[in-house]
Amino acid sequence: MDTRPPELLSMTTRDGVRLDADVYRPAPAGDYPVLLMRQPYGRRIATTVCFAHPAWYAAQGYIVVIQDVRGRGTSEGTFALFEQEAADGEDAINWAAGLPGSTGAVGMYGFSYQGVTQLLAAATLPPALRAIAPTMVGWDLRQDWAYENDAFCLAANIGWAVQLAAQNAKHAGDADAFADLAQAARALALGHGNHARPDILHRHARHVPFYRDWLDRDFADPYWARISPSAHADRLTQSGPPALFVTGWYDTHLPGTVAAYRAYEQAGRADAALVVGPWTHFPWGRRLGGKDFGEAAIGEIDQLQRAWFDQHLKGEGEAIAPSRAVRLFDMGRKAWRDFPAWPGEQQCWQIGSGGRAALDERDGVLAPDCETQAPADYLVHDPWRAVPTTGGAFGAVPGPVDRTDVDARPDVLTYTSPPMAAPVTMAGETVAALEVTADCPSFDLSCILTIVDEAGRSHHLSEGYAHFAVASDGSATVRLRPTCATIPAGARLRLAVSAASFPAYPINPGTGTRPVDAGVEEAGVITLRLNLAESRLVLPVLEEVP
């Protein structure tokens, strides 16, 4: 189907602010459903970093509306991160439903920020909104975007804050600030005295007020509920539109997307689905971190979204059967696996060593049943040479990179299984339930799950990071990100434990001061004692493989 050139149309919000949009239409005359994307990065880019151009969607028989959110692109108003997206989104849906040539049925699509705008707007329950497709989103933005297990996501947050500040400066006509911020964006702008508070963001704080909120707001502050879809969970999961969630195993927003889907699933919604591919935040191809996952890994999300909206906006076909509501890419088999629900099987594996797991990769053992020769392993963290972030969701090169050299550092404990006698399939969430004592008031733990191939190379599979104040009972639980992989016969599993992952997260000073508040000179050496007899790794091993 041919399409018409895009048309610039504007609407006015309930409080009198003009919002601009590009509108794409099929060439043939007729009435069509509307697909709406609301985004903060300028409507012309239209999220083409991962989706087909809006003209492609228009050619499938839709009016496609790509709108600049308030205070971004050419839209009027002041941008306040996520805070106006519920009301503005509701107004935009009602406006889009009434466009000439519209059937009155609206769907929303988009990823990251554009995914959260869908959920916030959907929580207002506009009757015209018939389906959404939130991709790579936050659910509780404190828990799964700004922080993870109470640890500030340093590199990701600074990089995003600099980008948004630059675009806000451009929108405000502040050319000098834009040039300063654009230059800073070419390298990670860590602060000198405090890594989490870089000079560039202090100088241009008026262009990025949310960053200070994320640093300084108390975890119980109502601010977090104002910007989080999870605050509207009851409305969304009980009365909201059908939802198709998409994310990647190495996506920064994997935990939030899975949490959002599981909220729908636990509410008994049969019209929600989840797809997880072997991807980072973008792009969504077959190659990542030096691995080729094959043709099956090439994202066909555009085709899936078309089928999803055809079903719910046009009443045509069935995009995903409820019996296959969860579609996970198995990174070992390089193939998709379908589940009727999020997999929940778990198996408890033990760790053990001769007390030298930081020095000899042969010493630490991971197995369903193993005896430890030593009562404990000791881990010494030196902030001067903190363990670097490698691969995963936050590495400079993301994905399943080879981290063998990092595993060999003397400030990383490694526990490796014997070679698998037969393939072992995992799907779901991993939990490291450790017992740790420290010689200081606070510490961090990084837990990385890897596959060690027959050549001895250790490839990143899953990760978890957590911030702790010293607990009286020594318990330290680290929830790792979900994964799905078949470990082939002859390969091994490895758990790597360290006290840092920098610059993904700020260095814990060990003094009890929050890492985001501590000066770099405050950080000291931290010694951790891992009690092996009371430490476990809970793995999502499947007894029956679909």
Summary of the structure (lengths in Angstrom):
residues: 546
radius of gyration: 23.9
end to end distance: 38.6
largest distance: 77.1
contacts: 1962
relative contact order: 0.11
helix: 26%
strand: 30%
